[in-house]
């Protein structure tokens, strides 16, 4: 058997093994990061609950300067929404729960609703002057054979952005 033929068969075998392994990888993902901010939840909520204030701390637009964000008619409270388009993709979010002392929950959809996630920014008061803020997102990449790889990649890319966003939120609130 020639070297070229062996190389071809080896490549096919590697691809088949990767696809088989992908079948067993979990397609569900959860990303969660937290930070302690020296402020009461109400002060933090002023930045988190109003989509007009998200550009002051969120990391997404820094990563894609072509991103254009369009705010919905409502920017605060349940039903507040925004959509975006850019080189990195498009999507939409809508607030589904909101409470000044607890935080927000929102639904996310990417690529015209093809991929959906649930996300939240929640607060837990720690004594008199500090609050732990957790940013969490979970979803399921339901693509046969390769969804597990996308799930792993999504976690790898998104977790550092959550950390950066929380760091910037802390700077804004404490600054």
C-alpha positions in Angstrom: 0.0 0.0 0.0 1.4 3.4 -1.0 2.1 6.2 1.5 -0.6 8.4 -0.1 -3.2 5.6 0.2 -2.3 5.0 3.9 -2.4 8.7 4.6 -5.9 8.9 3.0 -7.2 6.0 5.0 -5.7 7.4 8.2 -7.4 10.7 7.6 -10.7 9.0 7.0 -10.3 7.0 10.2 -9.4 10.2 12.2 -12.5 12.0 10.9 -14.7 9.0 11.7 -13.3 8.8 15.2 -13.9 12.5 15.8 -17.5 12.2 14.6 -18.0 9.2 16.8 -16.6 11.0 19.8 -18.8 14.0 19.1 -21.8 11.7 19.3 -20.9 11.1 23.0 -20.1 14.7 24.0 -22.8 16.6 25.9 -24.5 19.2 23.8 -25.8 21.1 26.9 -23.7 23.8 28.3 -23.7 26.1 31.4 -21.3 28.9 31.8 -21.2 30.8 35.2 -18.8 33.4 36.5 -19.1 35.6 39.6 -17.5 38.5 41.2 -17.9 40.4 44.5 -18.7 44.1 44.1 -18.5 46.6 47.0 -22.0 47.9 46.6 -25.6 47.2 47.5 -27.6 45.2 44.9 -29.8 48.3 44.1 -26.7 50.2 42.9 -25.6 47.3 40.7 -29.1 46.9 39.4 -29.0 50.4 37.9 -26.4 49.2 35.4 -27.8 45.7 34.8 -31.5 46.4 34.5 -31.3 49.1 31.8 -30.1 48.0 28.4 -29.2 51.6 27.6 -26.4 51.2 30.2 -25.0 47.8 29.0 -22.5 49.5 26.7 -20.8 50.9 29.8 -19.7 47.4 31.0 -20.6 44.6 28.6 -17.7 43.0 26.6 -19.4 42.0 23.4 -19.1 45.1 21.3 -15.4 45.4 22.1 -14.8 42.0 20.5 -16.7 42.9 17.3 -16.5 46.6 16.3 -18.9 46.0 13.4 -21.7 45.1 15.9 -24.7 47.3 15.6 -27.1 47.1 18.6 -30.7 48.1 18.3 -32.7 48.7 21.5 -36.3 47.6 21.7 -39.1 50.0 22.6 -38.7 49.0 26.2 -35.1 49.0 27.7 -36.0 48.3 31.4 -38.1 45.7 33.2 -39.8 42.5 31.9 -40.0 42.7 28.1 -37.0 44.9 27.7 -35.2 43.8 24.5 -32.3 44.5 22.2 -31.0 42.9 19.0 -27.6 43.0 17.3 -25.9 42.3 14.0 -22.2 42.1 13.2 -19.5 40.0 11.7 -19.6 37.7 14.7 -23.3 37.0 14.1 -26.7 38.3 15.1 -29.1 37.8 18.0 -31.7 39.1 20.3 -32.3 39.2 24.0 -35.4 39.9 26.1 -35.7 40.3 29.8 -38.1 37.7 31.3 -37.6 38.4 35.1 -36.4 41.4 36.9 -36.1 42.4 40.6 -33.9 45.1 42.1 -32.6 43.0 44.9 -32.3 39.7 43.0 -31.2 40.6 39.4 -32.4 39.8 35.9 -33.1 36.8 33.7 -33.3 36.9 30.0 -33.8 34.7 26.9 -31.2 34.8 24.2 -31.5 33.7 20.6 -28.7 33.6 18.1 -28.7 33.4 14.3 -32.4 34.1 13.7 -33.4 31.9 16.7 -31.5 28.9 15.5 -29.7 28.7 18.9 -31.4 29.6 22.1 -30.1 30.2 25.7 -31.3 31.2 29.1 -29.2 33.7 30.9 -29.2 35.7 34.2 -27.3 38.2 36.2 -28.2 37.6 39.9 -27.2 39.3 43.1 -26.6 37.9 46.6 -25.9 40.5 49.3 -22.9 39.7 51.4 -23.2 41.6 54.7 -23.8 45.3 54.7 -21.7 46.6 51.8 -20.9 43.8 49.3 -22.8 41.8 46.7 -21.8 38.7 44.8 -22.9 39.0 41.2 -23.2 35.9 39.1 -23.5 35.8 35.3 -24.9 32.5 34.1 -26.0 31.2 30.7 -27.2 27.7 29.7 -28.4 26.1 26.5 -28.2 23.2 24.2 -26.5 23.0 20.8 -28.7 20.4 19.2 -26.5 19.7 16.1 -26.0 16.0 15.5 -22.5 14.7 15.9 -20.8 18.2 16.2 -23.1 19.9 18.8 -20.8 18.7 21.6 -17.8 20.3 20.0 -19.8 23.6 19.5 -20.8 23.4 23.2 -17.2 23.1 24.3 -16.1 25.9 22.0 -18.9 28.1 23.2 -17.9 27.6 26.8 -14.2 28.3 26.0 -15.0 31.6 24.2 -17.8 32.9 26.4 -16.4 32.3 29.9 -13.6 34.9 29.5 -16.1 37.4 28.1 -18.3 36.9 31.2 -15.2 37.5 33.4 -14.3 40.7 31.5 -17.9 42.0 31.7 -18.1 41.4 35.4 -14.8 43.1 35.9 -15.9 46.1 34.0 -19.3 46.2 35.9 -17.3 46.2 39.1 -15.2 49.1 38.0 -18.3 51.1 36.9 -20.2 50.4 40.1 -17.3 51.0 42.5 -15.7 53.8 40.5 
